[in-house]
């Protein structure tokens, strides 16, 4: 322990963690080495290391509440929400009835899209602590995602009254009002941002909120400066966790997909998809997936909302399963070669299909389920193998609008390209090349849903979309904003409005600050 503390003072965190591991092994009953190691891993934001520490800690001290809390935190930070919930259930069992634990459990349920559970937990807590700002905010978030926008806004205001300096409430208020904040709200945000001890994540949140508010008032210079500052903070946070946008890595994936699904291979994959015994997977009890792919902010949520307004369809949001399978396949291709990846694809297709279907969220009696994970644009060839009957919708929007919208929204560390305009432009180019590859290799497989055409003539585009998906026309699909369902994206408020062109062209105000990025257009990004 003494040596570990000395190593920390010298800046050698990795060596300190190694020493603490020895201490844990030698005296497992002593809780201090576990606590110290977990605090260090959290400080450097190394979540896999924290997961390993906490997992061993819970084994050595199964009754230690902080051990289970750290394990849940490690899973949560890696977006493994169901394991995070399972770990936190142990906290709830060890200290039942504690309000702070119920709030934390509700937040985990919200992240896992378990809105009914989150609502139940928070409403129970609110009865006992009606003025707790964090509870009011957490419940406002659930209402926001569920589409109860007026109620969510009232709860945000109550949270601000209870604690005027509570940053998340202002951020939520900004989202709900789409930047239309009062003078007093803007002054409060500016005062919080000026406070030197404000946590960096709060600074980033408030920076994006301030940018939206100034944008609404026509202060474009101020808005861009706020977004730029917020993105620099997020960039720093990501780098702390060794998350960087690697252009060479992204370029290599384009090359891998090109070779893995070469023309010859594309034909054999198509034949395999048509003829393989996928019936080995019992699919009768599962809905048919409809995949909506494209860059974030390209209209994927709108496409999902149209489809989910149909009586036979449910929307599932952005599912992680196919991304995980895709990454396994590409890792083998990078490390062992294309032939090994092809063998893996053909040998695991049936099991991967089953794995995806078994991970689907509750879908009731729906015959179709929409997966709108944007990153699935990389996986069109994989989808063609696993789900040969699934419709694939490709949402397309002007590159400048997509890129600028990404830059002015608070994207997480899981989108490392989002914090610099140059990186966004590069990833737009990667995206364009991959989509061009799929359109060449699998002609007719994709339905292109152009955002400009959609806002210009929604009825026509919606009818064409439904026809491609094999769905009978239903009037409800023309008014997707009236469909009550949870939506967990930046567009959660926008898609509650009628389809219109009101959200297009906002980047034009910022051309003086965008430099070469401002010259982007559909189809113009090649490299």
Secondary structure per residue as TSV (DSSP state, phi and psi in degrees):
chain	resnum	aa	ss	phi	psi
A	1	X	-	360.0	-43.2
A	2	X	H	-63.9	-43.7
A	3	X	H	-63.0	-40.3
A	4	X	H	-62.3	-42.7
A	5	X	H	-64.8	-37.3
A	6	X	H	-65.7	-40.7
A	7	X	H	-64.4	-38.0
A	8	X	H	-62.8	-44.1
A	9	X	H	-62.2	-30.2
A	10	X	T	-84.7	-2.3
A	11	X	T	86.1	11.4
A	12	X	-	-99.7	74.4
A	13	X	H	-65.4	-41.7
A	14	X	H	-59.9	-43.4
A	15	X	H	-66.2	-37.3
A	16	X	H	-62.1	-41.9
A	17	X	H	-64.7	-36.2
A	18	X	H	-63.8	-44.7
A	19	X	H	-62.8	-40.5
A	20	X	H	-66.6	-32.7
A	21	X	H	-63.1	-39.5
A	22	X	H	-63.0	-42.1
A	23	X	H	-63.4	-40.7
A	24	X	H	-62.9	-39.1
A	25	X	H	-70.1	-40.4
A	26	X	H	-75.5	-37.9
A	27	X	T	-132.0	70.3
A	28	X	T	-62.2	-22.1
A	29	X	T	-76.1	-17.8
A	30	X	-	-80.2	121.5
A	31	X	S	-79.7	-19.9
A	32	X	H	-62.4	-44.6
A	33	X	H	-60.3	-34.8
A	34	X	H	-66.2	-46.3
A	35	X	H	-63.6	-43.1
A	36	X	H	-64.3	-44.5
A	37	X	H	-64.0	-42.2
A	38	X	H	-64.2	-39.8
A	39	X	H	-65.0	-38.8
A	40	X	H	-65.9	-46.3
A	41	X	H	-60.9	-38.4
A	42	X	H	-67.6	-40.2
A	43	X	H	-60.0	-42.0
A	44	X	T	-91.6	2.9
A	45	X	T	57.5	41.1
A	46	X	-	-99.0	89.7
A	47	X	H	-72.2	-36.5
A	48	X	H	-61.3	-38.6
A	49	X	H	-65.7	-43.0
A	50	X	H	-60.6	-40.0
A	51	X	H	-59.7	-44.7
A	52	X	H	-64.6	-44.8
A	53	X	H	-60.4	-49.6
A	54	X	H	-66.4	-36.4
A	55	X	H	-62.2	-44.9
A	56	X	H	-68.9	-34.4
A	57	X	H	-64.7	-44.3
A	58	X	H	-65.6	-27.8
A	59	X	H	-71.8	-43.1
A	60	X	H	-74.4	-32.2
A	61	X	-	-133.4	72.0
A	62	X	T	-63.0	-15.1
A	63	X	T	-100.0	6.4
A	64	X	-	-85.1	112.3
A	65	X	H	-61.8	-43.0
A	66	X	H	-67.2	-25.8
A	67	X	H	-64.9	-46.9
A	68	X	H	-68.4	-34.9
A	69	X	H	-63.1	-42.9
A	70	X	H	-66.8	-36.8
A	71	X	H	-64.8	-42.6
A	72	X	H	-62.8	-42.0
A	73	X	H	-62.0	-42.4
A	74	X	H	-61.8	-44.0
A	75	X	H	-64.6	-44.2
A	76	X	H	-60.0	-44.9
A	77	X	H	-66.8	-17.5
A	78	X	T	-101.5	14.8
A	79	X	T	61.2	25.8
A	80	X	-	-97.5	78.9
A	81	X	H	-72.9	-38.5
A	82	X	H	-66.5	-44.8
A	83	X	H	-62.3	-33.4
A	84	X	H	-62.5	-42.0
A	85	X	H	-64.9	-43.5
A	86	X	H	-61.1	-41.9
A	87	X	H	-65.8	-40.2
A	88	X	H	-72.7	-22.0
A	89	X	H	-59.4	-32.0
A	90	X	H	-67.2	-36.4
A	91	X	H	-61.4	-44.9
A	92	X	H	-63.1	-36.4
A	93	X	H	-72.7	-36.5
A	94	X	H	-73.1	-32.9
A	95	X	T	-132.2	70.2
A	96	X	T	-66.5	147.1
A	97	X	T	83.1	-3.1
A	98	X	-	-77.8	122.8
A	99	X	H	-63.4	-39.5
A	100	X	H	-61.0	-34.3
A	101	X	H	-71.4	-35.1
A	102	X	H	-65.8	-36.7
A	103	X	H	-66.2	-44.5
A	104	X	H	-62.9	-41.2
A	105	X	H	-63.2	-36.7
A	106	X	H	-66.4	-39.0
A	107	X	H	-64.6	-41.0
A	108	X	H	-63.5	-41.6
A	109	X	H	-63.4	-37.9
A	110	X	H	-63.4	-43.6
A	111	X	H	-62.1	-32.7
A	112	X	T	-88.4	8.5
A	113	X	T	65.1	24.6
A	114	X	-	-94.4	71.2
A	115	X	H	-69.0	-34.3
A	116	X	H	-63.7	-42.7
A	117	X	H	-66.0	-43.3
A	118	X	H	-61.2	-45.1
A	119	X	H	-61.1	-45.3
A	120	X	H	-61.1	-45.4
A	121	X	H	-62.8	-45.7
A	122	X	H	-72.1	-38.5
A	123	X	H	-64.8	-33.9
A	124	X	H	-65.5	-44.3
A	125	X	H	-65.6	-39.8
A	126	X	H	-64.0	-29.0
A	127	X	H	-64.1	-31.1
A	128	X	H	-95.4	-22.7
A	129	X	-	-137.1	72.8
A	130	X	T	-67.1	-15.4
A	131	X	T	-114.4	16.9
A	132	X	-	-77.3	115.3
A	133	X	H	-61.0	-39.2
A	134	X	H	-68.3	-29.9
A	135	X	H	-74.0	-43.7
A	136	X	H	-59.7	-42.7
A	137	X	H	-64.9	-47.0
A	138	X	H	-60.3	-39.9
A	139	X	H	-71.3	-35.9
A	140	X	H	-59.9	-38.4
A	141	X	H	-64.1	-41.7
A	142	X	H	-62.2	-45.3
A	143	X	H	-64.0	-38.3
A	144	X	H	-58.5	-50.1
A	145	X	H	-68.9	-27.1
A	146	X	H	-85.2	-5.9
A	147	X	T	93.1	6.1
A	148	X	-	-92.6	72.8
A	149	X	H	-71.2	-40.3
A	150	X	H	-65.0	-42.3
A	151	X	H	-65.5	-40.1
A	152	X	H	-61.2	-41.7
A	153	X	H	-65.5	-39.9
A	154	X	H	-62.3	-40.5
A	155	X	H	-67.2	-36.3
A	156	X	H	-60.8	-45.1
A	157	X	H	-62.0	-40.7
A	158	X	H	-63.8	-38.6
A	159	X	H	-64.4	-39.5
A	160	X	H	-68.2	-38.4
A	161	X	H	-64.0	-40.8
A	162	X	H	-68.2	-35.2
A	163	X	-	-148.4	93.1
A	164	X	T	-58.1	-22.8
A	165	X	T	-102.8	32.9
A	166	X	-	-97.0	99.8
A	167	X	H	-56.1	-44.0
A	168	X	H	-58.3	-32.2
A	169	X	H	-66.3	-38.9
A	170	X	H	-68.2	-38.5
A	171	X	H	-63.2	-45.3
A	172	X	H	-63.1	-41.3
A	173	X	H	-60.9	-41.4
A	174	X	H	-61.7	-40.7
A	175	X	H	-64.9	-45.1
A	176	X	H	-64.3	-37.4
A	177	X	T	-96.3	7.2
A	178	X	T	49.8	42.9
A	179	X	T	88.5	-6.3
A	180	X	-	-84.5	76.6
A	181	X	-	-99.8	157.6
A	182	X	-	-76.3	161.0
A	183	X	H	-56.0	-41.3
A	184	X	H	-64.9	-35.1
A	185	X	H	-65.4	-43.7
A	186	X	H	-65.3	-41.4
A	187	X	H	-61.9	-41.1
A	188	X	H	-64.3	-40.8
A	189	X	H	-64.1	-44.2
A	190	X	H	-63.6	-36.9
A	191	X	H	-67.0	-40.7
A	192	X	H	-65.6	-41.3
A	193	X	H	-64.1	-29.1
A	194	X	T	-78.3	-11.0
A	195	X	-	-76.8	123.1
A	196	X	T	-65.8	-22.6
A	197	X	T	-94.9	4.1
A	198	X	S	-64.5	134.1
A	199	X	-	-61.6	140.0
A	200	X	H	-55.5	-37.5
A	201	X	H	-65.3	-36.8
A	202	X	H	-67.5	-38.5
A	203	X	H	-61.1	-42.6
A	204	X	H	-63.8	-47.0
A	205	X	H	-55.9	-49.7
A	206	X	H	-68.7	-31.0
A	207	X	H	-63.3	-44.4
A	208	X	H	-64.9	-39.0
A	209	X	H	-64.0	-44.5
A	210	X	H	-62.9	-41.7
A	211	X	H	-58.1	-44.9
A	212	X	H	-62.9	-40.4
A	213	X	H	-65.4	-43.0
A	214	X	H	-69.2	-35.3
A	215	X	H	-59.1	-43.9
A	216	X	H	-62.9	-25.4
A	217	X	T	-95.1	3.2
A	218	X	T	81.4	9.4
A	219	X	-	-89.5	78.5
A	220	X	H	-71.6	-35.0
A	221	X	H	-64.3	-45.2
A	222	X	H	-65.2	-39.6
A	223	X	H	-63.6	-46.7
A	224	X	H	-63.9	-39.3
A	225	X	H	-62.1	-38.9
A	226	X	H	-67.2	-44.8
A	227	X	H	-64.1	-39.9
A	228	X	H	-63.0	-44.9
A	229	X	H	-62.9	-41.3
A	230	X	H	-64.3	-41.2
A	231	X	H	-67.2	-35.0
A	232	X	H	-64.0	-36.9
A	233	X	H	-66.0	-46.3
A	234	X	H	-62.3	-36.6
A	235	X	H	-62.2	-42.1
A	236	X	H	-65.1	-42.0
A	237	X	H	-62.1	-44.5
A	238	X	H	-61.9	-42.1
A	239	X	H	-66.2	-31.6
A	240	X	H	-58.1	-31.9
A	241	X	T	-98.0	16.4
A	242	X	T	59.9	31.2
A	243	X	-	-102.7	111.6
A	244	X	-	-132.1	154.2
A	245	X	-	-82.9	115.9
A	246	X	-	-105.6	104.2
A	247	X	H	-63.4	-42.4
A	248	X	H	-61.9	-39.2
A	249	X	H	-62.1	-44.1
A	250	X	H	-66.6	-41.6
A	251	X	H	-61.3	-38.6
A	252	X	H	-64.1	-34.1
A	253	X	H	-66.4	-36.9
A	254	X	H	-58.3	-45.7
A	255	X	H	-64.4	-40.0
A	256	X	H	-63.1	-46.9
A	257	X	H	-63.5	-38.8
A	258	X	H	-60.1	-42.9
A	259	X	H	-79.4	-40.1
A	260	X	H	-62.1	-37.7
A	261	X	T	-115.0	54.9
A	262	X	-	-64.1	172.4
A	263	X	H	-57.3	-45.2
A	264	X	H	-63.7	-44.7
A	265	X	H	-68.0	-35.4
A	266	X	H	-60.6	-39.7
A	267	X	H	-65.5	-45.2
A	268	X	H	-67.1	-36.5
A	269	X	H	-63.6	-42.0
A	270	X	H	-64.0	-42.5
A	271	X	H	-64.2	-41.6
A	272	X	H	-61.5	-44.1
A	273	X	H	-63.3	-34.5
A	274	X	H	-74.9	-35.4
A	275	X	H	-107.0	-16.8
A	276	X	S	-63.3	155.0
A	277	X	-	-82.6	62.7
A	278	X	G	-66.7	-13.8
A	279	X	G	-64.9	-12.4
A	280	X	G	-61.9	-23.1
A	281	X	S	-92.5	120.2
A	282	X	-	-71.0	104.4
A	283	X	-	-105.5	-2.8
A	284	X	T	-59.8	-31.2
A	285	X	T	-89.3	1.1
A	286	X	S	-112.8	147.1
A	287	X	-	-74.7	160.7
A	288	X	E	-79.6	125.2
A	289	X	E	-69.6	141.0
A	290	X	E	-114.0	122.9
A	291	X	E	-100.1	125.8
A	292	X	E	-109.5	116.1
A	293	X	E	-122.3	158.3
A	294	X	S	150.7	174.3
A	295	X	-	-67.2	152.0
A	296	X	T	-56.3	147.6
A	297	X	T	70.4	18.5
A	298	X	S	-101.1	0.2
A	299	X	S	109.5	15.8
A	300	X	H	-65.1	-38.9
A	301	X	H	-67.6	-38.8
A	302	X	H	-63.2	-44.3
A	303	X	H	-60.6	-43.6
A	304	X	H	-62.4	-41.1
A	305	X	H	-63.4	-40.2
A	306	X	H	-61.4	-49.7
A	307	X	H	-65.3	-41.9
A	308	X	H	-71.6	-10.2
A	309	X	T	-80.4	-8.2
A	310	X	S	-79.8	144.8
A	311	X	T	-65.4	-21.2
A	312	X	T	-98.8	4.4
A	313	X	E	-125.3	142.5
A	314	X	E	-122.8	145.4
A	315	X	E	-94.7	132.5
A	316	X	-	-108.5	-3.5
A	317	X	-	76.2	-148.7
A	318	X	S	-98.6	96.9
A	319	X	-	-83.8	144.2
A	320	X	S	-91.4	-12.0
A	321	X	H	-62.0	-48.3
A	322	X	H	-66.7	-34.9
A	323	X	H	-59.9	-41.9
A	324	X	H	-64.3	-42.6
A	325	X	H	-64.5	-45.0
A	326	X	H	-56.6	-46.4
A	327	X	H	-64.7	-36.2
A	328	X	H	-61.8	-44.8
A	329	X	H	-64.1	-47.1
A	330	X	H	-68.2	-34.4
A	331	X	H	-61.4	-42.9
A	332	X	H	-63.8	-42.0
A	333	X	H	-61.4	-40.9
A	334	X	H	-68.8	-41.8
A	335	X	H	-90.8	-32.3
A	336	X	H	-117.3	-10.6
A	337	X	-	107.6	163.3
A	338	X	H	-65.3	-41.5
A	339	X	H	-62.1	-39.6
A	340	X	H	-64.2	-38.9
A	341	X	H	-67.4	-39.6
A	342	X	H	-63.5	-42.3
A	343	X	H	-61.4	-42.5
A	344	X	H	-61.6	-42.3
A	345	X	H	-60.6	-49.3
A	346	X	H	-71.3	-35.0
A	347	X	H	-76.8	-25.6
A	348	X	H	-107.4	0.8
A	349	X	H	-55.5	-47.7
A	350	X	H	-64.3	-44.1
A	351	X	H	-67.3	-38.7
A	352	X	H	-65.1	-40.2
A	353	X	H	-59.6	-46.2
A	354	X	H	-62.6	-42.0
A	355	X	H	-60.2	-43.4
A	356	X	H	-63.9	-48.2
A	357	X	H	-64.4	-39.6
A	358	X	H	-68.9	-21.4
A	359	X	T	-90.2	-1.3
A	360	X	-	-63.2	144.2
A	361	X	-	-71.2	173.9
A	362	X	-	-56.0	136.3
A	363	X	-	-134.0	5.5
A	364	X	T	59.4	-132.5
A	365	X	T	-99.9	11.5
A	366	X	-	-62.3	140.4
A	367	X	S	-85.7	-20.3
A	368	X	E	-133.7	150.9
A	369	X	E	-135.1	135.7
A	370	X	E	-98.1	125.0
A	371	X	E	-108.8	111.1
A	372	X	-	-107.8	30.8
A	373	X	-	-63.0	113.5
A	374	X	G	-57.5	-37.7
A	375	X	G	-65.0	-11.7
A	376	X	G	-67.2	-5.8
A	377	X	G	-61.3	-25.1
A	378	X	G	-72.6	-16.7
A	379	X	G	-113.0	21.6
A	380	X	H	-60.3	-42.5
A	381	X	H	-61.3	-40.9
A	382	X	H	-64.3	-42.5
A	383	X	H	-60.2	-39.7
A	384	X	H	-60.5	-30.7
A	385	X	H	-80.8	-50.2
A	386	X	H	-74.7	-36.2
A	387	X	-	-134.7	71.4
A	388	X	T	-62.6	-20.2
A	389	X	T	-96.6	0.2
A	390	X	-	-81.5	131.0
A	391	X	-	-68.3	144.0
A	392	X	E	-123.5	119.8
A	393	X	E	-104.7	127.2
A	394	X	E	-108.8	109.0
A	395	X	E	-85.8	130.7
A	396	X	E	-127.1	134.5
A	397	X	-	-145.5	155.2
A	398	X	-	-51.0	132.0
A	399	X	H	-58.5	-38.3
A	400	X	H	-63.0	-44.0
A	401	X	H	-64.9	-41.7
A	402	X	H	-63.7	-51.2
A	403	X	H	-62.7	-44.3
A	404	X	H	-67.8	-36.7
A	405	X	H	-64.9	-37.2
A	406	X	H	-62.1	-44.2
A	407	X	H	-64.7	-32.9
A	408	X	T	-96.5	13.3
A	409	X	S	-119.4	153.6
A	410	X	-	-83.8	73.3
A	411	X	-	-73.2	147.4
A	412	X	-	-80.5	177.9
A	413	X	T	-62.1	-18.0
A	414	X	T	-74.7	-5.5
A	415	X	-	-120.4	75.5
A	416	X	G	-64.8	-16.2
A	417	X	G	-76.9	-12.0
A	418	X	G	-76.8	-10.3
A	419	X	G	-100.6	-5.0
A	420	X	-	-136.1	135.7
A	421	X	H	-59.8	-39.7
A	422	X	H	-64.0	-38.2
A	423	X	H	-70.8	-38.1
A	424	X	H	-61.2	-45.4
A	425	X	H	-60.4	-41.8
A	426	X	H	-62.9	-44.9
A	427	X	H	-69.1	-31.7
A	428	X	H	-59.9	-38.5
A	429	X	H	-66.2	-42.8
A	430	X	H	-59.2	-46.6
A	431	X	H	-58.5	-46.7
A	432	X	H	-62.0	-40.0
A	433	X	H	-69.1	-39.9
A	434	X	H	-66.0	-42.8
A	435	X	H	-67.0	-35.3
A	436	X	H	-63.5	-39.1
A	437	X	H	-58.9	-48.6
A	438	X	H	-64.1	-40.5
A	439	X	H	-66.1	-30.2
A	440	X	H	-77.7	-41.8
A	441	X	H	-78.1	-32.9
A	442	X	T	-126.6	68.1
A	443	X	T	-61.0	135.3
A	444	X	T	84.6	-5.9
A	445	X	S	-75.5	-31.0
A	446	X	E	-104.1	140.7
A	447	X	E	-101.3	118.2
A	448	X	E	-84.8	120.5
A	449	X	E	-107.4	100.6
A	450	X	E	-81.4	127.0
A	451	X	H	-63.5	-41.2
A	452	X	H	-62.5	-42.1
A	453	X	H	-66.3	-36.5
A	454	X	H	-63.9	-44.6
A	455	X	H	-76.3	-22.9
A	456	X	H	-78.5	-41.3
A	457	X	-	-144.3	73.6
A	458	X	H	-60.6	-37.6
A	459	X	H	-60.3	-44.7
A	460	X	H	-64.5	-46.7
A	461	X	H	-67.7	-36.1
A	462	X	H	-67.7	-40.9
A	463	X	H	-61.7	-42.7
A	464	X	H	-65.9	-38.1
A	465	X	H	-62.2	-47.6
A	466	X	H	-63.5	-40.9
A	467	X	H	-62.2	-43.2
A	468	X	H	-62.7	-38.5
A	469	X	H	-76.9	-4.3
A	470	X	T	77.1	26.1
A	471	X	-	-107.3	139.1
A	472	X	-	-66.2	148.5
A	473	X	-	-67.7	138.6
A	474	X	-	-135.5	137.0
A	475	X	G	-58.3	-32.1
A	476	X	G	-59.9	-26.5
A	477	X	G	-69.6	-20.0
A	478	X	G	-77.5	-16.7
A	479	X	G	-127.7	61.9
A	480	X	G	-62.2	-22.7
A	481	X	G	-67.1	-16.6
A	482	X	G	-90.3	-7.9
A	483	X	-	-79.5	123.3
A	484	X	-	-86.9	112.7
A	485	X	-	-162.2	155.9
A	486	X	-	-68.8	142.1
A	487	X	-	-137.6	118.4
A	488	X	-	-113.4	57.5
A	489	X	S	-137.3	176.0
A	490	X	T	-60.4	-21.2
A	491	X	T	-90.1	13.2
A	492	X	T	-59.0	-31.0
A	493	X	T	-88.2	-42.7
A	494	X	G	-58.3	-42.4
A	495	X	G	-77.5	-2.8
A	496	X	G	-83.0	-2.5
A	497	X	S	-102.8	157.9
A	498	X	-	-60.1	149.7
A	499	X	S	-60.5	126.4
A	500	X	-	-156.2	172.8
A	501	X	S	-92.0	12.8
A	502	X	T	-64.4	-22.7
A	503	X	T	-100.7	8.0
A	504	X	S	-100.3	156.6
A	505	X	S	77.0	10.6
A	506	X	G	-69.1	-23.2
A	507	X	G	-68.4	-20.6
A	508	X	G	-59.2	-30.4
A	509	X	G	-69.1	-16.9
A	510	X	G	-110.9	11.1
A	511	X	H	-55.9	-36.9
A	512	X	H	-60.8	-23.0
A	513	X	H	-103.1	-8.9
A	514	X	H	-91.3	-16.4
A	515	X	G	58.8	-136.4
A	516	X	G	-63.9	-27.5
A	517	X	G	-58.7	-34.3
A	518	X	G	-68.6	-7.7
A	519	X	G	-91.4	0.4
A	520	X	-	-69.6	146.9
A	521	X	-	-151.0	167.1
A	522	X	T	-57.7	128.2
A	523	X	T	78.0	-0.3
A	524	X	-	-92.1	-11.8
A	525	X	-	-90.6	114.8
A	526	X	-	-113.7	-23.4
A	527	X	-	-158.4	360.0
